Amino acid sequence: MEYISERITIDEKICNGKPTIRGSRITVQTLLEFLSAGDTIEDILKQYPSIELEDIQASLKFAATLLGKSYSIKPVA
């Protein structure tokens, strides 16, 4: 298991290695998809009582950090 932050972990045995909240089966992707669909933080916290506001904030920070990196597109044969 790898700790990305104190709230986000990656374990190849959980959710196919996707980043999850504190080793749970709630993925960062799931939280971001709810937010992008228009759900409020309060809605998400009601749907997932095991997570906290700081988990959602950590997910947003994680996504922002990933997008802050440089990427290049290379053709694949």
N, C-alpha and C positions, 0 to 999 in steps of 0.2 A: 504494500500500500504506500502510495506517495501522497504527502501532504502538500497541496498547492498553497493553502493558507490554513489558518487554524480552523476554518469552517468548510473548506472544500478539499476533498480527497479524490484520488484516482486509484482504483483497485481493479485489476484486470478480471477479477472474478465477480465483480458487481457491475451490472448494467453495461456489459461488454467494454469495460474500461473507460466509460464516459465519466467526466467529472461529476461527482455527486456531493450532496450536502452531508458533511460529517460522517461519511461512510454509510449513509442511508441509501435507499433506492430512489431517492428524489434527485433527479439530475438538474444540473445548472440549466441545461437546455429547456427542460420542462418549465422552470420558473420564468425564463426569458420568453418562451412562447406564450405563456399566460399574459405577461406584461405587454408583449407586442400585439396580442389580441384585444387589448383594452381592459383587461382585468386590473383592478387596483391592488395595491399591496395588501390592503385589508381583506379583500376577497381571497387572495392567495393564503393569507394567514389563517383564515377561517377554514379553507379547504384542506390545509395541511397544518394541523395544530402542533405537530412535532417540530416545525421550523420556527425561526424567530426573524424579526426584522433584519437583524444583522446578517442572517444567511442570505436574504435577498440582496442586501447591499453588497455583500461579498461576491455574489453572482454577477452583479452589474460591474463591479470593479474588475473581476476576472475577464469578462467579455471586453471591457474597455482596454485592458492590458493586452489582450490578444490582438485587437484591432490596431493597437499602437505600434505593432511590429511591422517591419517592411516585408513585403511579399513580392515574388516575381512568378510570372506564368511562363512555363516552359512547355513546348510541344512534346507530346508523348507519341512514340511510334505506334 
